[in-house]
């Protein structure tokens, strides 16, 4: 067990090192010199800037300083806004993204499991068709489309109808912003949609599979109630494959939040990431990429380790 | 190889949904080839007297956009770009993945172990982030989008092919061929590659929509295709700005992307069952 955890952690370290190295290599290929783009800069100032960013040093020296900085938690400084470090941006924006991500994750897991379970129990009934449709849409439709459609139809149209109906200016689902609970509902649901579809589909397949197993048949022949069979015997085994999916799904939620935060103007890390791409703030994008990759790798490591506790068979 | 293709077609014929999806995809492909070729309008000429025309107006079946460009041609031109990126990226992923996975499976032993650990590392890096960085550094064009998607997303295919190769190596007919004195190249060409065809096709059916999906994500971030050209993703994210006044500008591309992705997924699921 301990051996497995150490192995897994070592593996995630290698992965993070690979990410860091790739970003470093890409940094060398950046188009143009960010300092010379708009105005003519005095050569002395340019020298100072180059020295500050160590652009003159040979690559291996820069690589080691880069790695050393990363170990200390220094992800670099913005190239567009002076005195704005990547770490300060992460500190300010990451809690918001995490909040949104966790909300979406909870919705996806609970609704997905429930829909998958019901769909397996009532195969070929209305609830099954409904679940299959939802999961197909969740898997096939890009997140930004789901986000824009939800925003248009729920926040704009539906809330508008409610406003007209009640004759007030109260907007049930605000179109943008991140201020209160009402602001969080539609973004979290749109962010959860893709993962929800996958979980429902996985749960349905695995539950149908489990219910056809022999020990379920024998439980049934012994006269156990359907509810007892499902909750006591089938559920535990059916849920296992879904747990192995949680890591990748959390990853997809993190990346999806880039888009959803932009659509709903949520001041999270994803929105900052996209703004940095658009303003050409390369160091910021690279720093945020490293941080996001770090989070993703850590989550996957954690879920893998968790999985060995839930299902000891994989350790073998 | 032909046997599996035949049974896949039979399987599709069995389900009404799959047949509909196949016809829809065929229609999208034909329209995206012929509309930009044959139409009297083109995707870039502007007509500033006729901006924001609603759909079904004279001469503009899908209406016009903010510069009075004909939306019908733009949408099908966009579908052409999206599909091309999806198919080309998926094919390159297939080639890289098949060669890598096949090599790993055939070599076996330590080489296999090392090659697969490398795949594990690449697989656990969040692909889209690397794709974003590559397109950002190299500038956005269909070429860079395809390049970035091909070099990051081939790991799934390589695992499938490796698994298949390992399984086939132990199969009786391969063993029999070996006993009968067949050369290694003959075994690979005649026995292993044809039998990998099915799983590769299934994987391809899912990697095409995957690549289209990733491309539309990039377009939304402003890293997709340069103006005045536009993929369906670009059109949708451009249309987003006018959603409350001219909703058709976003709804039509969105509808086509959505149905295309669903069709690919349904067909993939159907073929998988063979």
Interface residues (C-beta under 8 A of the other chain):
Chain A: X11 X12 X14 X15 X18 X19 X22 X23 X26 X29 X30 X31 X136 X137 X139 X140 X141 X142 X143 X144 X145 X148 X149 X151 X152 X156 X251 X254 X255 X258 X259 X262 X263 X274 X277 X278 X282 X285 X286 X289 X292 X293 X296 X297 X300
Chain B: X120 X121 X122 X124 X125 X126 X128 X129 X130 X132 X133 X134 X136 X137 X138 X139 X209 X213 X216 X217 X220 X221 X222 X223 X233 X236 X237 X240 X243 X244 X247 X250 X254 X257 X258 X261 X262 X264 X265 X266
